[in-house]
Amino acid sequence: MYSTMKEVRKEIDTIDKELVLILARRQKCIELAALIKDDKNKIIDEERIEDVIRNVNKFSLTCGLSKEISEPLWRKLIDLSIEHEFKEFSRLTKEKV
């Protein structure tokens, strides 16, 4: 497939750009959730978090991504998303006042 490190690195750079685009889309969804929710206590939903993790782990297996990478990565992504949603919720709440 690739015979040089330059080729491998170029592919990694391309994938990183694709990941940034996808993560930006995900962040917009988080911002929409902050807009829709009427109570900051609804931001953390433990049942939903575990459901997302289960779904990611299951799909990761079918794609060849190890659980040792997927699960901690998604848990961190969820933590950062929750933090962002709290900030958005606070910002939106202040705008409504």
C-alpha positions as CSV (number, residue, x, y, z in Angstrom):
1,M,0.0,0.0,0.0
2,Y,2.6,2.6,1.1
3,S,6.3,2.1,0.8
4,T,7.7,5.2,2.4
5,M,7.2,7.0,5.7
6,K,6.4,10.2,3.6
7,E,3.4,8.4,2.0
8,V,2.2,7.1,5.4
9,R,2.5,10.5,7.0
10,K,0.7,12.1,4.0
11,E,-2.2,9.6,4.6
12,I,-2.2,10.4,8.3
13,D,-2.4,14.1,7.6
14,T,-5.4,13.5,5.2
15,I,-7.1,11.4,7.8
16,D,-6.5,14.0,10.5
17,K,-8.2,16.7,8.3
18,E,-11.2,14.3,7.8
19,L,-11.4,13.7,11.6
20,V,-11.3,17.5,12.3
21,L,-14.3,18.0,9.9
22,I,-16.2,15.2,11.6
23,L,-15.4,16.4,15.1
24,A,-16.6,19.9,14.1
25,R,-19.9,18.4,13.0
26,R,-20.2,16.6,16.3
27,Q,-19.4,19.8,18.2
28,K,-22.2,21.6,16.3
29,C,-24.6,18.8,17.5
30,I,-23.4,19.4,21.1
31,E,-24.1,23.1,20.7
32,L,-27.6,22.3,19.4
33,A,-28.2,20.0,22.4
34,A,-27.3,22.9,24.7
35,L,-29.8,25.1,22.8
36,I,-32.6,22.5,23.1
37,K,-32.1,21.4,26.7
38,D,-34.0,23.6,29.2
39,D,-32.1,22.4,32.3
40,K,-28.4,22.1,32.8
41,N,-29.0,19.0,34.9
42,K,-30.0,17.2,31.7
43,I,-26.5,17.7,30.2
44,I,-25.0,14.6,31.8
45,D,-26.9,11.5,31.0
46,E,-25.0,8.5,32.3
47,E,-27.3,6.0,30.5
48,R,-26.7,7.7,27.2
49,I,-23.0,7.9,27.8
50,E,-22.8,4.1,28.4
51,D,-25.0,3.5,25.3
52,V,-22.6,5.6,23.2
53,I,-19.6,3.7,24.5
54,R,-21.3,0.3,23.9
55,N,-22.2,1.3,20.3
56,V,-18.7,2.6,19.6
57,N,-17.0,-0.5,21.0
58,K,-19.3,-2.7,19.0
59,F,-18.7,-0.8,15.8
60,S,-15.0,-0.5,16.5
61,L,-14.6,-4.3,16.6
62,T,-16.2,-4.6,13.1
63,C,-13.8,-1.9,11.7
64,G,-10.6,-3.3,13.3
65,L,-10.2,-0.5,15.9
66,S,-9.1,-1.9,19.2
67,K,-11.2,-1.3,22.3
68,E,-8.0,-0.1,24.0
69,I,-8.0,2.9,21.6
70,S,-11.7,3.4,21.0
71,E,-13.1,3.4,24.5
72,P,-10.7,5.8,26.2
73,L,-10.8,8.1,23.2
74,W,-14.6,8.3,23.2
75,R,-14.8,8.7,27.0
76,K,-12.4,11.7,26.6
77,L,-14.4,13.0,23.7
78,I,-17.6,12.7,25.7
79,D,-16.0,14.4,28.7
80,L,-14.8,17.3,26.5
81,S,-18.2,17.5,24.8
82,I,-20.0,17.7,28.2
83,E,-17.7,20.5,29.2
84,H,-18.4,22.3,26.0
85,E,-22.1,21.8,26.4
86,F,-22.1,23.3,29.9
87,K,-20.2,26.4,28.5
88,E,-22.7,26.7,25.7
89,F,-25.6,26.3,28.0
90,S,-24.3,29.0,30.3
91,R,-23.7,31.3,27.3
92,L,-27.1,30.7,25.9
93,T,-28.8,31.2,29.3
94,K,-27.0,34.6,29.7
95,E,-28.2,35.6,26.2
96,K,-31.8,34.8,27.0
97,V,-31.8,37.1,30.1
